Amino acid sequence: VYSNNTVSYNTMAGTESVENPAISILGLTQIANITDTISKSMMDDGFAQRFGYVFAEKDSRPRIIDYVFDGLSEQVAPLWKQLTTTPFHPVYYPDDDVRKTFEAGGHLIMDQADAVGMNDQFSRRIIFRSFKYALAYHILTGQTDKYLHADDIAQGLRLCAREFRDTTRLLGMFGVLKPPL
């Protein structure tokens, strides 16, 4: 999988193949027991650095018990069709402004990481995810060119800033920030 080569395996029905494989993991746990789910050694040995963290907490919006999805498929179907017919390029390139935007936003996040005592291994991985987020934004907003733009990377960096905030919270729960929060 890590080489991005096709993965093939045999089943009772025949051979199955996965082209362009990627590993994606979604892990969910309650905030109250996250320190039982993730160990401090995972924080220290680099394992936990490979994941993005988001804390979801109840906000002031009213509780909804019964969601109404009537008509939703009619609204989503044309958008999904448009998205799936968008041409994807094998390689996307940064335009001239992406580097400046990435450096400015990346420095803001890295400076905050330094201020709270987060090590570079965590903060660098967070900001480098901005390119993945930028590509998703580029495609989801219907752009069809093969260039990432400043607004794409700016949106990616906004998500990274949110991830940084929640990662800082997580690291604080384990007492690994220097100085501790």
Accessible surface in RSA format (square Angstrom, percent):
REM  Atomic radii and reference values for relative SASA: ProtOr
REM  Chains: A
REM  Algorithm: Lee & Richards
REM  Probe-radius: 1.40
REM  Slices: 20
REM RES _ NUM      All-atoms   Total-Side   Main-Chain    Non-polar    All polar
REM                ABS   REL    ABS   REL    ABS   REL    ABS   REL    ABS   REL
RES VAL A   1    72.17  47.5  41.91  37.9  30.26  72.9  41.91  36.4  30.26  82.1
RES TYR A   2   197.46  92.2 168.76  96.0  28.71  74.7 136.24 102.4  61.22  75.5
RES SER A   3    74.76  63.2  43.75  58.4  31.01  71.4  46.53  99.1  28.23  39.6
RES ASN A   4   101.28  69.8  89.14  86.1  12.14  29.2  20.51  49.4  80.77  78.1
RES ASN A   5    97.24  67.1  93.42  90.3   3.82   9.2  25.90  62.3  71.34  69.0
RES THR A   6    75.04  53.4  49.56  50.2  25.48  60.7  26.94  36.2  48.10  72.7
RES VAL A   7    48.33  31.8  45.01  40.7   3.32   8.0  48.33  42.0   0.00   0.0
RES SER A   8    69.41  58.7  40.21  53.7  29.21  67.3  26.50  56.4  42.92  60.1
RES TYR A   9   108.86  50.8 100.86  57.4   8.00  20.8  75.71  56.9  33.15  40.9
RES ASN A  10   127.25  87.8  99.70  96.3  27.55  66.3  30.26  72.8  96.99  93.7
RES THR A  11    57.19  40.7  35.86  36.4  21.33  50.8  44.64  60.0  12.55  19.0
RES MET A  12   206.52 107.0 163.37 108.1  43.15 102.7 135.18 114.9  71.34  94.5
RES ALA A  13   101.20  93.1  55.27  85.3  45.93 104.5  67.83  95.5  33.37  88.4
RES GLY A  14    34.37  42.4   0.00   N/A  34.37  42.4  34.02  93.4   0.35   0.8
RES THR A  15    91.25  64.9  59.96  60.8  31.29  74.6  36.70  49.3  54.54  82.5
RES GLU A  16    79.28  45.5  77.86  58.9   1.41   3.4  11.06  21.4  68.22  55.7
RES SER A  17    65.05  55.0  34.90  46.6  30.15  69.5  20.27  43.2  44.79  62.7
RES VAL A  18    66.52  43.8  63.42  57.4   3.10   7.5  66.52  57.8   0.00   0.0
RES GLU A  19   129.63  74.4 111.02  84.0  18.61  44.3  26.69  51.6 102.94  84.1
RES ASN A  20   126.08  86.9 106.44 102.9  19.64  47.3  28.10  67.6  97.98  94.7
RES PRO A  21    11.35   8.3   6.15   5.6   5.21  18.9   8.50   7.0   2.85  17.7
RES ALA A  22    88.65  81.5  53.90  83.2  34.76  79.1  58.54  82.4  30.11  79.8
RES ILE A  23    95.59  54.4  62.83  46.8  32.75  78.9  66.14  47.6  29.45  79.9
RES SER A  24   107.28  90.7  72.22  96.4  35.06  80.8  48.55 103.4  58.73  82.3
RES ILE A  25   120.89  68.8  84.99  63.3  35.90  86.5  89.42  64.4  31.46  85.4
RES LEU A  26   152.13  84.7 119.61  85.6  32.52  81.7 120.33  84.5  31.80  85.6
RES GLY A  27    63.25  78.0   0.00   N/A  63.25  78.0  34.56  94.8  28.69  64.3
RES LEU A  28   153.33  85.4 116.94  83.7  36.39  91.5 120.14  84.4  33.19  89.3
RES THR A  29    60.60  43.1  23.69  24.0  36.91  88.0  29.09  39.1  31.51  47.6
RES GLN A  30   131.72  73.7 124.58  91.0   7.14  17.0  43.34  92.2  88.38  67.0
RES ILE A  31    47.73  27.2  43.00  32.0   4.73  11.4  43.37  31.2   4.36  11.8
RES ALA A  32    98.60  90.7  57.66  89.0  40.94  93.1  69.48  97.8  29.12  77.1
RES ASN A  33    58.79  40.5  58.74  56.8   0.05   0.1  15.59  37.5  43.20  41.8
RES ILE A  34    15.99   9.1  15.92  11.9   0.07   0.2  15.92  11.5   0.07   0.2
RES THR A  35    60.80  43.2  45.19  45.8  15.62  37.2  23.35  31.4  37.46  56.6
RES ASP A  36   125.51  87.9  88.23  87.8  37.28  88.2  31.20  73.4  94.31  94.1
RES THR A  37    77.81  55.3  52.47  53.2  25.34  60.4  50.77  68.2  27.03  40.9
RES ILE A  38    26.33  15.0  25.68  19.1   0.65   1.6  26.19  18.9   0.13   0.4
RES SER A  39    46.10  39.0  40.17  53.6   5.93  13.7  42.38  90.2   3.72   5.2
RES LYS A  40   100.49  49.0  95.24  58.4   5.26  12.5  73.47  66.1  27.02  28.8
RES SER A  41    68.95  58.3  62.90  84.0   6.05  13.9  46.66  99.4  22.30  31.2
RES MET A  42    63.49  32.9  63.49  42.0   0.00   0.0  60.54  51.5   2.95   3.9
RES MET A  43     3.46   1.8   0.19   0.1   3.27   7.8   0.19   0.2   3.27   4.3
RES ASP A  44    89.54  62.7  56.54  56.3  33.00  78.0  33.09  77.9  56.45  56.3
RES ASP A  45   103.37  72.4  64.00  63.7  39.36  93.1  44.85 105.6  58.52  58.4
RES GLY A  46     7.71   9.5   0.00   N/A   7.71   9.5   7.55  20.7   0.16   0.4
RES PHE A  47    99.90  50.0  95.95  59.4   3.96  10.3  98.66  59.8   1.25   3.6
RES ALA A  48     1.05   1.0   0.55   0.9   0.49   1.1   1.05   1.5   0.00   0.0
RES GLN A  49    11.94   6.7  10.32   7.5   1.62   3.9   0.00   0.0  11.94   9.1
RES ARG A  50   138.29  58.1 114.54  58.4  23.75  56.5  45.89  62.7  92.41  56.0
RES PHE A  51    61.53  30.8  54.85  34.0   6.68  17.4  58.32  35.4   3.21   9.2
RES GLY A  52    41.48  51.2   0.00   N/A  41.48  51.2   8.63  23.7  32.85  73.6
RES TYR A  53    26.65  12.4  24.60  14.0   2.05   5.3  24.07  18.1   2.58   3.2
RES VAL A  54   105.14  69.2  73.35  66.4  31.79  76.6  73.38  63.8  31.76  86.2
RES PHE A  55    22.70  11.4   8.47   5.2  14.23  37.0  10.56   6.4  12.14  34.8
RES ALA A  56    92.12  84.7  63.66  98.2  28.46  64.7  69.98  98.5  22.14  58.7
RES GLU A  57   110.51  63.4  77.65  58.7  32.86  78.2  30.97  59.9  79.55  64.9
RES LYS A  58   147.59  72.0 103.96  63.8  43.63 103.9 101.91  91.7  45.68  48.7
RES ASP A  59    69.92  49.0  52.56  52.3  17.37  41.1  40.94  96.3  28.99  28.9
RES SER A  60   117.96  99.7  80.10 106.9  37.86  87.2  57.45 122.3  60.51  84.8
RES ARG A  61   172.95  72.6 166.40  84.8   6.55  15.6  70.47  96.3 102.48  62.1
RES PRO A  62   116.48  84.9  98.35  89.7  18.13  65.9 109.40  90.3   7.09  44.0
RES ARG A  63   174.44  73.2 142.84  72.8  31.60  75.2  44.44  60.7 130.00  78.8
RES ILE A  64    99.47  56.6  79.91  59.5  19.56  47.1  82.95  59.7  16.52  44.8
RES ILE A  65   149.01  84.8 119.21  88.8  29.80  71.8 121.34  87.4  27.67  75.1
RES ASP A  66   114.15  80.0  99.19  98.7  14.97  35.4  32.53  76.6  81.62  81.4
RES TYR A  67   136.49  63.7 120.40  68.5  16.09  41.9  82.72  62.2  53.77  66.3
RES VAL A  68   116.39  76.6  83.95  76.0  32.44  78.2  87.14  75.7  29.24  79.3
RES PHE A  69   131.22  65.7 118.78  73.6  12.44  32.4 120.52  73.1  10.71  30.6
RES ASP A  70   130.68  91.5 102.21 101.7  28.47  67.3  38.00  89.4  92.68  92.4
RES GLY A  71    35.96  44.3   0.00   N/A  35.96  44.3  22.47  61.7  13.49  30.2
RES LEU A  72    77.22  43.0  76.10  54.4   1.12   2.8  77.15  54.2   0.06   0.2
RES SER A  73    77.39  65.4  67.53  90.1   9.86  22.7  53.79 114.5  23.60  33.1
RES GLU A  74   122.31  70.2 105.06  79.5  17.25  41.1  69.92 135.2  52.38  42.8
RES GLN A  75   119.21  66.7 108.79  79.5  10.43  24.8  41.86  89.1  77.35  58.7
RES VAL A  76    69.44  45.7  69.44  62.9   0.00   0.0  69.44  60.3   0.00   0.0
RES ALA A  77    58.52  53.8  47.76  73.7  10.76  24.5  54.85  77.2   3.66   9.7
RES PRO A  78    78.50  57.2  67.94  61.9  10.56  38.4  73.76  60.9   4.74  29.5
RES LEU A  79   117.05  65.2 111.55  79.8   5.51  13.8 112.02  78.7   5.03  13.5
RES TRP A  80   154.53  62.0 152.13  73.6   2.40   5.6 133.10  71.0  21.43  34.8
RES LYS A  81   141.88  69.2 139.27  85.4   2.62   6.2  85.21  76.7  56.67  60.4
RES GLN A  82   110.79  62.0 104.03  76.0   6.76  16.1  39.87  84.9  70.92  53.8
RES LEU A  83    36.99  20.6  34.41  24.6   2.59   6.5  36.75  25.8   0.24   0.6
RES THR A  84    72.61  51.6  46.12  46.8  26.49  63.1  38.91  52.3  33.70  50.9
RES THR A  85    93.81  66.7  65.43  66.3  28.38  67.6  57.38  77.1  36.42  55.1
RES THR A  86    14.37  10.2   6.54   6.6   7.83  18.7   4.73   6.3   9.64  14.6
RES PRO A  87    75.58  55.1  64.06  58.4  11.52  41.9  74.62  61.6   0.96   6.0
RES PHE A  88   114.83  57.4  86.17  53.4  28.65  74.6  86.17  52.2  28.65  82.0
RES HIS A  89    53.82  29.4  42.98  29.9  10.84  27.7  29.80  30.7  24.02  27.9
RES PRO A  90   138.69 101.1  97.36  88.7  41.33 150.2 110.64  91.3  28.04 174.3
RES VAL A  91    76.44  50.3  70.55  63.9   5.89  14.2  74.58  64.8   1.87   5.1
RES TYR A  92    40.44  18.9  18.56  10.6  21.87  56.9  16.19  12.2  24.25  29.9
RES TYR A  93    99.99  46.7  99.93  56.9   0.05   0.1  64.15  48.2  35.84  44.2
RES PRO A  94    79.46  57.9  64.21  58.5  15.24  55.4  64.21  53.0  15.24  94.7
RES ASP A  95    38.43  26.9  29.90  29.8   8.52  20.2  21.44  50.5  16.99  16.9
RES ASP A  96   134.32  94.1 116.22 115.7  18.10  42.8  39.05  91.9  95.26  95.0
RES ASP A  97    66.19  46.4  66.04  65.7   0.14   0.3   9.30  21.9  56.89  56.7
RES VAL A  98     1.30   0.9   1.30   1.2   0.00   0.0   1.30   1.1   0.00   0.0
RES ARG A  99   170.92  71.8 166.62  84.9   4.30  10.2  54.42  74.4 116.50  70.6
RES LYS A 100   134.91  65.8 128.16  78.6   6.75  16.1  86.27  77.7  48.64  51.8
RES THR A 101    35.48  25.2  29.35  29.8   6.12  14.6  23.00  30.9  12.47  18.9
RES PHE A 102    29.92  15.0  29.92  18.5   0.00   0.0  29.92  18.1   0.00   0.0
RES GLU A 103    83.82  48.1  80.33  60.8   3.49   8.3  25.39  49.1  58.43  47.7
RES ALA A 104    62.04  57.0  50.02  77.2  12.02  27.3  59.49  83.8   2.55   6.7
RES GLY A 105    13.59  16.8   0.00   N/A  13.59  16.8  12.30  33.7   1.29   2.9
RES GLY A 106     2.93   3.6   0.00   N/A   2.93   3.6   2.93   8.1   0.00   0.0
RES HIS A 107   113.74  62.2 112.18  78.0   1.56   4.0  75.93  78.3  37.81  44.0
RES LEU A 108   124.82  69.5 123.82  88.6   0.99   2.5 124.29  87.3   0.53   1.4
RES ILE A 109    11.13   6.3   9.79   7.3   1.34   3.2  11.13   8.0   0.00   0.0
RES MET A 110    23.63  12.2  23.63  15.6   0.00   0.0  23.63  20.1   0.00   0.0
RES ASP A 111    82.16  57.6  76.06  75.7   6.11  14.4  23.95  56.4  58.21  58.1
RES GLN A 112   100.91  56.4 100.91  73.7   0.00   0.0  23.41  49.8  77.50  58.8
RES ALA A 113     0.11   0.1   0.11   0.2   0.00   0.0   0.11   0.2   0.00   0.0
RES ASP A 114    90.75  63.6  69.14  68.8  21.62  51.1  30.12  70.9  60.63  60.5
RES ALA A 115    75.13  69.1  38.45  59.3  36.68  83.4  51.01  71.8  24.12  63.9
RES VAL A 116    32.83  21.6  28.63  25.9   4.20  10.1  32.64  28.4   0.19   0.5
RES GLY A 117    15.03  18.5   0.00   N/A  15.03  18.5   8.62  23.6   6.41  14.4
RES MET A 118     6.57   3.4   0.00   0.0   6.57  15.6   0.77   0.7   5.80   7.7
RES ASN A 119    71.77  49.5  60.60  58.6  11.17  26.9  36.26  87.3  35.51  34.3
RES ASP A 120    64.54  45.2  61.08  60.8   3.47   8.2  17.11  40.3  47.43  47.3
RES GLN A 121   102.05  57.1  95.71  70.0   6.34  15.1  39.58  84.2  62.48  47.4
RES PHE A 122     6.53   3.3   6.03   3.7   0.51   1.3   6.09   3.7   0.44   1.3
RES SER A 123     0.08   0.1   0.08   0.1   0.00   0.0   0.00   0.0   0.08   0.1
RES ARG A 124   116.46  48.9 116.46  59.4   0.00   0.0  32.82  44.9  83.64  50.7
RES ARG A 125    82.57  34.7  78.90  40.2   3.67   8.7  26.93  36.8  55.64  33.7
RES ILE A 126     2.99   1.7   2.99   2.2   0.00   0.0   2.99   2.2   0.00   0.0
RES ILE A 127     9.39   5.3   9.39   7.0   0.00   0.0   9.39   6.8   0.00   0.0
RES PHE A 128   106.59  53.3  98.91  61.3   7.68  20.0  99.39  60.3   7.20  20.6
RES ARG A 129    32.51  13.7  31.57  16.1   0.94   2.2  17.05  23.3  15.47   9.4
RES SER A 130     0.00   0.0   0.00   0.0   0.00   0.0   0.00   0.0   0.00   0.0
RES PHE A 131    68.56  34.3  66.19  41.0   2.37   6.2  66.54  40.3   2.03   5.8
RES LYS A 132   152.54  74.4 142.36  87.3  10.18  24.2  93.49  84.2  59.05  62.9
RES TYR A 133    60.50  28.2  58.01  33.0   2.49   6.5  40.85  30.7  19.65  24.2
RES ALA A 134     0.00   0.0   0.00   0.0   0.00   0.0   0.00   0.0   0.00   0.0
RES LEU A 135    57.68  32.1  57.68  41.3   0.00   0.0  57.68  40.5   0.00   0.0
RES ALA A 136    47.73  43.9  40.71  62.8   7.02  16.0  47.21  66.5   0.52   1.4
RES TYR A 137    67.19  31.4  64.20  36.5   2.99   7.8  38.21  28.7  28.98  35.7
RES HIS A 138     0.13   0.1   0.13   0.1   0.00   0.0   0.13   0.1   0.00   0.0
RES ILE A 139    26.45  15.1  26.04  19.4   0.41   1.0  26.04  18.7   0.41   1.1
RES LEU A 140   123.21  68.6  94.51  67.6  28.70  72.2  94.54  66.4  28.68  77.2
RES THR A 141    69.10  49.1  35.29  35.8  33.81  80.6  43.58  58.5  25.52  38.6
RES GLY A 142    33.20  40.9   0.00   N/A  33.20  40.9  14.78  40.6  18.42  41.3
RES GLN A 143    44.93  25.1  35.82  26.2   9.11  21.7  30.41  64.7  14.52  11.0
RES THR A 144    73.78  52.5  64.87  65.8   8.90  21.2  32.48  43.6  41.30  62.4
RES ASP A 145    52.11  36.5  43.67  43.5   8.43  19.9  41.04  96.6  11.07  11.0
RES LYS A 146    86.79  42.3  86.34  53.0   0.46   1.1  33.74  30.4  53.05  56.5
RES TYR A 147    92.37  43.1  92.37  52.6   0.00   0.0  56.47  42.4  35.90  44.3
RES LEU A 148    10.80   6.0  10.80   7.7   0.00   0.0  10.80   7.6   0.00   0.0
RES HIS A 149    49.81  27.2  49.81  34.6   0.00   0.0  36.81  37.9  13.00  15.1
RES ALA A 150    30.97  28.5  29.36  45.3   1.61   3.7  29.58  41.7   1.39   3.7
RES ASP A 151    76.48  53.6  69.75  69.4   6.73  15.9  41.71  98.2  34.77  34.7
RES ASP A 152     0.00   0.0   0.00   0.0   0.00   0.0   0.00   0.0   0.00   0.0
RES ILE A 153     0.00   0.0   0.00   0.0   0.00   0.0   0.00   0.0   0.00   0.0
RES ALA A 154    25.92  23.8  22.69  35.0   3.23   7.4  24.65  34.7   1.26   3.3
RES GLN A 155    60.26  33.7  59.76  43.7   0.51   1.2   3.80   8.1  56.47  42.8
RES GLY A 156     0.26   0.3   0.00   N/A   0.26   0.3   0.15   0.4   0.10   0.2
RES LEU A 157    12.42   6.9  11.14   8.0   1.28   3.2  11.50   8.1   0.92   2.5
RES ARG A 158   144.04  60.5 133.65  68.1  10.39  24.7  60.69  82.9  83.36  50.5
RES LEU A 159    92.41  51.5  89.05  63.7   3.36   8.4  89.30  62.7   3.10   8.3
RES CYS A 160     0.00   0.0   0.00   0.0   0.00   0.0   0.00   0.0   0.00   0.0
RES ALA A 161    46.05  42.3  41.59  64.2   4.47  10.2  41.98  59.1   4.08  10.8
RES ARG A 162   130.81  54.9 125.11  63.8   5.71  13.6  29.08  39.7 101.74  61.7
RES GLU A 163     5.11   2.9   4.74   3.6   0.36   0.9   2.85   5.5   2.26   1.8
RES PHE A 164    22.97  11.5  22.97  14.2   0.00   0.0  22.97  13.9   0.00   0.0
RES ARG A 165   129.16  54.2 124.21  63.3   4.95  11.8  70.87  96.9  58.29  35.3
RES ASP A 166     3.91   2.7   3.91   3.9   0.00   0.0   0.00   0.0   3.91   3.9
RES THR A 167     1.37   1.0   1.37   1.4   0.00   0.0   0.83   1.1   0.54   0.8
RES THR A 168    13.51   9.6  13.51  13.7   0.00   0.0  13.51  18.1   0.00   0.0
RES ARG A 169    84.02  35.3  77.75  39.6   6.27  14.9  39.61  54.1  44.42  26.9
RES LEU A 170     0.03   0.0   0.03   0.0   0.00   0.0   0.03   0.0   0.00   0.0
RES LEU A 171     2.31   1.3   2.31   1.7   0.00   0.0   2.31   1.6   0.00   0.0
RES GLY A 172    27.13  33.5   0.00   N/A  27.13  33.5   7.15  19.6  19.98  44.8
RES MET A 173    75.77  39.2  41.61  27.5  34.15  81.3  51.12  43.5  24.65  32.7
RES PHE A 174    23.45  11.7   8.98   5.6  14.47  37.7  15.05   9.1   8.40  24.0
RES GLY A 175    41.13  50.7   0.00   N/A  41.13  50.7  23.23  63.7  17.90  40.1
RES VAL A 176    24.49  16.1  13.09  11.9  11.40  27.5  13.22  11.5  11.28  30.6
RES LEU A 177     1.82   1.0   1.06   0.8   0.77   1.9   1.06   0.7   0.77   2.1
RES LYS A 178   147.31  71.9 137.03  84.1  10.28  24.5 106.77  96.1  40.54  43.2
RES PRO A 179    99.61  72.6  91.76  83.6   7.86  28.6  96.92  80.0   2.69  16.7
RES PRO A 180    97.05  70.7  79.00  72.0  18.05  65.6  79.56  65.7  17.49 108.7
RES LEU A 181   132.92  74.0  68.22  48.8  64.69 162.6  96.83  68.0  36.09  97.1
END  Absolute sums over single chains surface
CHAIN  1 A    13072.0      10637.2       2434.8       7855.1       5216.9
END  Absolute sums over all chains
TOTAL         13072.0      10637.2       2434.8       7855.1       5216.9
